Amino acid sequence: MDLGTLGFLLLGIAVYLGFSLWCFVHFLRKYLRWRRNTPISGGKQACIILPPVLLILAIFLPVLARLPEELPASREELKELTARAAKKLAAHPEADPFDQFLDLAEGGKSHESR
């Protein structure tokens, strides 16, 4: 790496760190100003925010836990279907790949006939 590239890299790092530090300080100042002007304590704010957060977690965590088993096909099946479709598309190099994809997506019928 030559000196110009290294200098440019160091300048970029310095700008990134400076901007990040400026954003952090700006956020911290706004947060501290907000805390001074807020009439209720942090503990009371947590008591206000905690029940809705727990309710949301209680509703959505079981849904997220069941999601992988409710997928219509396993990852291996999807890889196999993708490989099979790629082979079909590669078998006809003279045709437009997008038209071939539309034909395969519509069950083998030409999409222009619909």
Secondary structure, 3 states (H helix, E strand, C coil): CCHHHHHHHHHHHHHHHHHHHHHHHHHHHHHHHHHHHCCCCHHHHHHHHHHHHHHHHHHHHHHHHHCHHHCCCCHHHHHHHHHHHHHHHHHCCCCCHHHHHHHHHCCCCCHHHC
